[in-house]
C-alpha cells in the first residue's frame, strides 16, 4: 500500500427490488432488515473499524442526501460526494475517486457497497486490510467469495497465479452475470470466486482504468460540465472496468458475506423485520412475512414472501422474486405515489 486508506461508501439505488418496503426515496440500504441498524449504518460501522471519520466518504444521488444525513449523523459534510443524477456505479466510483484524490493524491480507496450483509465484521476488516497491502500502484484488488451454487446474478473472478507476495492472486478473467451453463461450469472448476463488490486500489489507478476502458465516463466525472455528465452512458463499474482491466487481483473473503438482492434471498437468510405481531404460518414452509403492524396469517402457501406496508401489500412466489422490479414499473404508471 502506497498511501493512506480511505473508504468510499456507495449509497445509490432505485428502491425497486425490495418494494414496497423500499422506495425511490428509501432504497434497500436504508432498510433495517437485520435488527436495529440499516444496511447503510452497518456498512458505516465496518468502515469505522477500518479508518477514522475523516477518511470515510460517501457518494450518492443528490436527492438521497437528506435521508443519508439522518441515518449517518457522524458523516462529515465535506466527505459527501453528490451525483447530479444517478448514472450507475461506474460514474459514482469515478466521482468519488476524483474527490479523494484531490484531498490526498496518493490515497488508496476501498469501495464498499452499502447494501450487502456481513456476518463477521472483524474478518471482513482483516480482508480489506490485506487487499490494501496488496494494492501496489497500478493494481486493483477485489474481494472474492467461494461460491456455493451457480448463481447468475454475481460476477465471477477466475483465480490465476499468486501475486504481490502471495497476499493476492491474479485474476485471469472476470465474467459479470454469466449464463446458467457458464455459472455451473465456474462452480465445478473450483477456480472461480464470486465478486463481493468490494474493490481496493489507488484512487488514481481507478481513474486511470476509467480513462482507458470507459473514456466517456471518465470525461463525465472529470470535466466539471453538466453536459458531460448527462452525456455519459449509464454503466456499472463491473461492466465498465472490471470485465476489461488487466490489472485486477483478488483476495478471498470468508466473513459471512451475502448480497441480499431480492425478497427470495431475504427469505433464504431468515431475514425478518417489524415491531408488530409475529406472523402465523400453517403448512407454509419456506415462506416469510415482512410487516410492521397487522397480524399476517399464512395457510397452505409455501415458498412465498408477503410484504405488508401501510399503503401497499406484496405477495410474491420466491421463485419469481426477481420480477418485482417489473411490477414496480407497472405500479408507477397507475399509483406513482406508492413507489416514490
N, C-alpha and C positions, 0 to 999 in steps of 0.2 A: 504494500500500500504506500503510495507516494504522497498522499495528503490526508488531511483530517476527514473523518467520516461524517457525512450529513445524511439525513433520512428525508425522503420525499414521499408523502402520502398522496396517493391518487384517490380523489374523492368525488369523481363524477358519477354518472349513472342516469338511467332513464326511468327507473321505477316500474318496469313492465313485468319482469319475471316473477316478482313476489306481490303483484296486485291481487287483491285490493288492500293488503296491509301496506305495501309500498305504493307511492305515488310519484309523479314527476317532481314534486317539491319535497319528497321524503323517500329517496332511493334506498335500496337494500341495506347499504352500510349504516344507515341511521336507525335500523330496526334493532330492538332488543330481543333477538332470537335466543340468546343464551344468558339467562339471568338478568341482572340489573344494568349491565353495560352493553351499549350497542356495539356492533361490529367495528364501527369507526372508533369508538372510545377504546375498545380492546386493542386495536392496532396502535393507537396513540400510546397506550400503556407499554406495548412492546418496543415502540420507538424510543420511549423514555428510558428503557433499560439499555439502549444502545448509545444514546447521545444526550447531551443536555438540551434544554428547551431551545436554546439559541441556535441549535443545529437541526431542529425539526421544521420541515417545510410542508406545505400542503398546496396542492393545485386542484382547482375545481371550477366549474362554470360560475359565472358571476351571480346567477340567481339562486345559488345554494349557499352563498356566503353567510347570510343571517342564521340559517339553521345550523351550519357548521360552528359558528361562533357560540351558539347556545350549548352545543354539545361539548365543545373544546374551549372553555374559557381561558385556559392557560396558554393556548396557542398565540404566539406573538403576531401582531397585526402585520409587521414587516416581513413575516415569513409566509404570508398567504399570497399565492400567485393565482390571479383570477383570469380564466379564459374568457375572451369576449363572447364566445359561444362554443358549444360542445362540438369538437371536430375529431373525436377519437383519441385513444391513448397515445398514439404517436405524437400528436400535437401537444398533448398535455405534458408528456415526458420532456419533449424538447423545450417547451416554455419554462418548465421548472428548472431544467438543467442550465438554461441560459441565465436565470436569476441566481442560481447557486454559484455558477462560475464567475459571475460579476462580483459576488461577495467574497469569493475565495477561489482564485484561478486554479489551484492545484487540488481542489476538493474531490473526494471520492463520494459518490452518492449511492445509497441503497434505495431503490424504487420499490415501495410497498403498496400493493393493492389494499384497500380498506374494507373489502367485502369477503374476506376469507376467514376461516376458523383455524386457530392454532391451539391445540390442547396442552402443549408443553412449551410455554413461552421461553423458558431458560434454554432449552435445546435449540429453539429457533434462533435466539440471540447468538448462541455459540456458533451456529452455522453461518449466520450473516457475517460475523466477525471473521470466520475462516475464509469466506468468499472475499471479504475486503482485503485480507492479507494476500490473496491470490490475484487481486485485480491490479496487476502491473500495468504501466501505461500501454495503451492500445489493445487491452484485453477487457472484454465484458464477461462477467461471471453470473450464471444463472443458478437457481436452486432447483434440484430435481427430486421428485418423489417416486419411489418404487411403485409401479402400477400393480393393482390387484385385480383389474378386469379391463377388458378392451374398450375403454370409454372413447367416444368420438368427439367429445366436447373439449378435450385438452390438446395442447401441443406436446409433441414427443421429441426428446433430446436423445440422439444416438451417441453413446459413450465411445470416445476414442482413447488415445494413449494418455497416460498420466502427464500432467503439466504443472509448471510452477512449483517445483519441489514436492510434487505428489499431493499438494493441497487441493488440487482440482484435476479434472480430466478434460481433454479437448472434446469439443462437440463436432462429430463428423457431419451431422446433418440435423436440421431442425424441421419438423413437419407439423404444421398447425392444423388441428382438427381433421385427422385423416379419415378416409372411408373405413367402414367396419372391417373389411378384409385386411386392410393395412394395419389397423389397430390390433387385430388378433395376431397378426404376424409380429408386430413390435413387442407385444407382451410375451409371446413364446420365445422370442430371441434372447430375452434377459439382458439385452444391451441397450435398452431404452428406459428413460425416466420421463415421468410426466413433468411438464413445465409448471412450476409452482407460481409463476407470475412475478417473481422477485428477481431483479437484475441489479448487480453491483458493478460499478466501474467509475472511472473519472468522468466528471460532467463533460469535460472537453472531448473525451473519446465518444461519448454518446452523441454529442452534437456532430462530431465528425462522421459518425456512421449514418446519421440522418442526412448529412450533406451528400455522402456517397450513394446511398440507396434510395433516398426519398427527397430529392432536391427541392421539390415544390413545398414540401412540409418544412424543410429547413429554412427556406426563404420566408415562409409564413410566420415562423416563430422568431426570426431574427430581423425582419425588415422594418418593424415599427410602423407598419402601414395597415390600416384596416382592410384595404383592398387585397393585400397579400394574404391576410388571414382568411378572408372569405373565399379566396381562390384555391385554398388548399383542398386536396382530396381528403375525404374522411377515411381514416385507416387506423388499425390497431398497431401498436408498437411491434407486436409479434410478427404481423404480416409485413410491415414496412421495413423492419430491420432484422429481427432475429432469424427469419427464414432466409435471409440473403447474406448475412455477415459471415466472414471467415475468421472472426476474432472472438468467437464465443467458446467459453469453457463452462463447466458445471461442477458443483459440489452436491453431494446427496443430502437430502433433508429428511430427518426422521423425528418429527415433532408433533405428530397428531394433526397434520395439516389436512384441511378439506376446503374445496371450493364449493360451497353450498349454493349451487347455481340454479336450483329450481325447487318447487314445492316437493317434488319427489325426493330430491336429495335431503331436504329438510326433514322429511318424514323418516328417511333411512337413518339419519343421525339422531333420531329420537328428540328432535328439537320441539320444544313446547313454549307457548307464550300465553301471557294473560294473567290477570289477577282475579278473574271471575271463577265460577264453579268449574270443577274438573269435568270434562266430557264423560258421558256414559256410553259405552260401546258394548254391543252384544253381537256375537258372531260376525265381527268386522275386523278380522286380522289384517295387520299392515296398514290400517287407516290412522289418520292423525287429524286433530282438530286444533285450530288456532283461533282464539277469540278472547274477548275481554269481559263480557257481561252475562249474556244469556246462557242458559243450560242448553247444550247441544247433545242430542242423543242419536247414536247410530245403531241400526239394527239390520244385520244381514247385508252390509255393504263393505266388502273387503277392498283393501288397496285403493282407498280414496283419500283425498285431502279436503277438508272443509275449512274455509277461512271466513270467519264471521266478524264483520265490522259494522259500525252504525249505519252506513249508507250503502253497503254492498255485501253480498254473500257469494262466495265462490265454492262450487263443488266440482272437483276435477279428479278423474282417474289418475293415479300416479303415473301410469304408462303414457298419459297424454299431457303431463305437466309442462313439457317444453312448448306446448301450443298456447299457453296462457298469454303470451305477448300478442298472438293473433287476435285473441278475444279483446284485449285492451284496445287495439286499434278500432275494432267494431264498436265497443262501448263508447269510445271517444267521439264517434260520429253522432251518437244519439243522446249521450249524457256526459258531455265533456267535463262537467264539474266533479264527476266521480273518479276521474283519473288524474286531475291536477294535484 
